[in-house]
Amino acid sequence: MLAAGFGFLHQGKVRSLYEAADGNLLVVASDRISAYDWVLSTPIPDKGRILTSLSLWWFDQLKDLVPHHVLSTDVPQAVAGRAMICQRLEMFPIECVARGYLTGSGLIEYNQSSTVCGVKLPAGLLDGSKLDKPIFTPATKAELGDHDENVDFAHVVAAIGQADADELARLTLSVYQRAETIAAERGILLADTKFEFGRNAAGIIVLGDEVLTPDSSRFWPATGWKPGSAQPSYD
């Protein structure tokens, strides 16, 4: 049971949200497994603690590029280690995906049209090919059980306006490039990742949700990378 003063708001595929008396949010990471937009029946013990620790570490590495939503880890004992106190954000209705390598849904679209989310790519790329430069490949946010849908940049502009669309693309690629460098220094390839951004009460764009965990990112061992087939993965 949570301590008094927190009201339940929402349960997502992996995380649950509670509202504190001061209006901030308690974000609790569970041990649930989400795959292909479904929650599986068997949890992984302490998965929520690992996800929270990873997110907190990455938020700290990125804070000079973009502010994040975490205010404190002083949380009720019942969820200690797997929860964060976060500021409330007005979230953008866009999954901000950066890709440095071609795989997954991006590969499927590329094989059909030689594009990913409207971005034209050169011929001859394979599963796992490194792109000439990272690309911004947004998606819509789906409800539980539905699939996120890849969209082009024009869709983002129509949804949130040109200025915010440009800024989300810039932030997404900036954060990806920082994270890719940090991972590469440790012998890990960051193939792609998803970020979520929102605007706080002061009108500032803030990095929210979780960041750079295996739930939202593809991490590959650099020593096993060989384009042409599915890569070994730290998922």
Secondary structure by P-SEA (a helix, b strand, c coil): ccccccccccccccbbbbbccccbbbbbbccccccccccccccccaaaaaaaaaaaaaaaaccccccccccccccccccccccccccccccccccccccccccaaaaaaaacccccccccccccccccccccbbbbbbbccccccbbbbbbcaaaaaacccaaaaaaaaaaaaaaaaaaaaaaaaaccccccbbbbbbbccccbbbbcccccccccbbbbccccccccccccccc
